[in-house]
Amino acid sequence: MSHWSEHYQYHLTPRGWIDGTADYGGGAADKKPIPEDTVLTRIRYEKQTHITAPIDISYSDQPVSSDTALVKELLDKFGEKR
């Protein structure tokens, strides 16, 4: 039986989506600082419970800015990161 879990951070800024930290599980990670102008952090979770099972993908948004109009404007401009 195989099992793995990873997650990736993406930061929405006025410059667009910036790749953040990637955690590959088992202690392996590619750590990156959070940009100072981040308004929203999106985390993509990927896991597989068995080698023959489909990969389960889910998302979590963590607002950084309380300016919801700016967040919406930037999402409209740069799209959803999936």
GIURNOR-V263385 format. One record per residue. RES is the residue in three letters. PSI is psi in whole degrees, -180 to 180 (* if undefined). NEAR is the number of other ideal C-beta (glycine too) atoms within 8 Angstrom. D_CENTER is the distance of its C-alpha to the mean C-alpha in Angstrom with 1 decimal. Layout:
# GIURNOR-V263385
[[RES/PSI/NEAR/D_CENTER] [RES/PSI/NEAR/D_CENTER]]
This chain:
# GIURNOR-V263385
[[MET/132/4/27.2] [SER/144/6/23.9] [HIS/133/8/20.7] [TRP/158/7/17.3] [SER/133/9/13.9] [GLU/158/11/10.7] [HIS/152/10/7.1] [TYR/137/12/4.6] [GLN/141/13/3.1] [TYR/137/13/4.0] [HIS/124/15/7.1] [LEU/124/16/9.6] [THR/171/12/13.1] [PRO/-15/5/16.6] [ARG/-4/6/16.3] [GLY/-167/6/13.4] [TRP/132/9/9.8] [ILE/129/11/9.6] [ASP/137/9/7.9] [GLY/-153/11/7.4] [THR/139/9/8.4] [ALA/128/11/8.5] [ASP/115/9/10.6] [TYR/7/8/13.0] [GLY/161/8/15.0] [GLY/21/4/18.6] [GLY/-6/4/18.0] [ALA/126/6/16.7] [ALA/151/8/13.8] [ASP/94/6/13.2] [LYS/134/5/12.8] [LYS/146/8/12.3] [PRO/154/4/13.3] [ILE/125/10/11.6] [PRO/142/9/13.5] [GLU/-28/4/16.3] [ASP/20/7/15.9] [THR/134/13/12.4] [VAL/-21/13/12.9] [LEU/136/14/9.6] [THR/128/13/6.3] [ARG/132/13/3.7] [ILE/129/12/2.7] [ARG/122/12/4.3] [TYR/133/12/7.7] [GLU/133/11/10.6] [LYS/154/10/14.1] [GLN/127/13/17.6] [THR/-18/6/20.6] [HIS/152/8/23.3] [ILE/-27/6/23.8] [THR/-4/3/25.1] [ALA/152/7/22.6] [PRO/157/4/20.0] [ILE/127/7/16.3] [ASP/123/9/14.7] [ILE/131/7/11.2] [SER/166/6/9.7] [TYR/152/9/7.1] [SER/131/7/7.4] [ASP/136/8/7.8] [GLN/100/8/9.3] [PRO/137/9/11.9] [VAL/-35/9/13.2] [SER/144/9/16.1] [SER/-2/4/18.7] [ASP/86/7/19.7] [THR/-29/7/18.6] [ALA/-41/6/20.6] [LEU/-43/9/18.7] [VAL/-47/13/15.3] [LYS/-44/8/17.0] [GLU/-44/8/18.7] [LEU/-36/13/15.7] [LEU/-40/11/14.0] [ASP/-39/6/17.4] [LYS/-44/6/17.8] [PHE/-7/9/14.6] [GLY/176/5/13.7] [GLU/140/4/10.8] [LYS/118/9/7.8] [ARG/*/4/8.2]]
